[in-house]
Amino acid sequence: MHHELEGTGELFFPENGKANWTVAYLKKLPTPQEINFCINRFIIVVPVADINEIYQLITTNKLSRFLQTCSLYGSEPFVNAAAEELSFLGVYRFPQVGEHNSQKMGLPWDGQYILQQLIRWVYLGFHSQTELAPLGEKFLTPFTTDKKTLEKRS
């Protein structure tokens, strides 16, 4: 709020008086304390001339643990380069501006692949069916946790 009072930013929120969401438009990068204040439906928008300012803010203040979603706007080379660097710092979701709450099937949400909670991954370190053949037919069929199928195999 002090940014609005100092003329270095503006706050936008619903006219109905409820704090359903808030957008802070700042003319300069926020402090770590201001970033820590961002919970729920609170977003900070900052125009940046040099993306290195953001990298430095994140690394200097150890903010990677707070990163999740980031929308970038600019030329394609800028967006691609910035997304690559920010992904190394912890961002894993780069939706288009305005689509933060739109979830596309199969993409991570809150750092997790939702469908993965329903799957149990199994790794087989074999290279070919020929290597599996001496182990018997049980190893050539798909894995399952269904009790009836397991009983048939034993």
N, C-alpha and C positions, 0 to 999 in steps of 0.2 A: 504494500500500500504506500510505503514511503516513496516509491518510484513515481507514483501518480502525483503526490504532493510536491516532489522535487522537479516534476516535469520531465523525468527520464523514462516514463512509461505510462501505460494506461491499463485499466482493468475492465474486462467485459464480463457480464454475468446476466442471468435471466431477469427480465423486468418484473416477474411475479414475486420477487423478493426472496425466493428460495435459492439456496446455494446448490442447485443441481449440477452446475458446472461453472468453471471460471477460466477465463483466458487472460493471461498477463502478457501484454506486448511491451517488451523492454528494449530500450535503445542501446543498452550495454549488457554484457554477459552477467548472469546472476551470480550471487555469492553461494558457497556451499550451503549456508544456512537457509537461503531462499529455495534452493533446490530441494533440501530436506523437507521443506514445507509442502511440497507438491505431492499430495495424496489424492486418491480417488479421481474425480473428474476435474483435475487442475492441470493446465498446460501453460508452458512458457514459450512464447514466440520471440525469437531474437534474430534480427538481420545480422549477418556476419560477412565481412569483406574477405577475411582470411580464415579458412577452416582450421588452420593450425592453432588459432586462439582457443578453439573448443577442445582440441586434443590436449593442449597444455593445461586447460582448466580441469579436464577429467583426470589426467595423470598426476598433476601436482596435488590435487585434493583427494585422490583415491576415490573417485566417484563411480568407478566401474560397477560396483555392487548395486548401484541404483539404476543402472541402464537396463532397458528392456526394449522399448519401442521408440523409433525416431523417424519422423517424416522429413525428407529433404526436398528442397525445391531449387532448381537451377538448371544449368545446361547438363546434357547427358554425361559428358566427361566428368564434370564436377560431382554429380550425384553418384556415379559409379566409383570414383576415387574416394569420396567421403564415406560412402557405405562400406567400402572395403576396410578402410582404416577404423571406422567406428565398430565394425564387427569384431575386429581384433581387441577392442576395448570393452566389449561386452554386449553391444546391441545385437539382437538377433531377429528383430522384426522391423521391416522398413515399408510400412504401408504408404499408399499415396496420401497426400494431405487431405484430411477430412474423412479418412476411412479407418481410423484407429479401432473403432468398435465393430467393424465389418470383418468377420472371420471367414476366410476361404478354407474349404475342406482340405484337410491334410497338412495345413501349416501350423506352426507352434502357437500356443496361446499360453501366456504367463510362463513361458519357458518350457512348456511341456507339449509333447505331441499327444493329444487327447486319445487317439486311437491306440497308441502304444500301451496305454493302461489295460487294454483288452487283449494284448498279444504277449506271448511268451516266446522270446527269440531263442533259437538253438543254433549253435555253431558246430559244423562238422568240418574237421580239418582234412578231408579227403579231396583228392583232385579229380577223380573220375569214377564212373560206375564200376570199372574193372577193379579198382582198389576196394570197393564196397562188396563185391560179389563173394569173396571168401567169408564174409561176416554173416551171410545168410539173408533170406528174404525180409526179415524183420527190419533191416536197416535200409532196404530199398523202397519202403513205403513211407508216406508222409508221417511225421510225428503227430501225436495226439495225446490229449489227457483224458479222453473219453474212456471210462472204466470198462465198458463192454468191448471196445476195440482193443484195449490193453490186455484184457483177459484172453481174447482170441489169439493174440500174439504170443502169449507165454506158454 
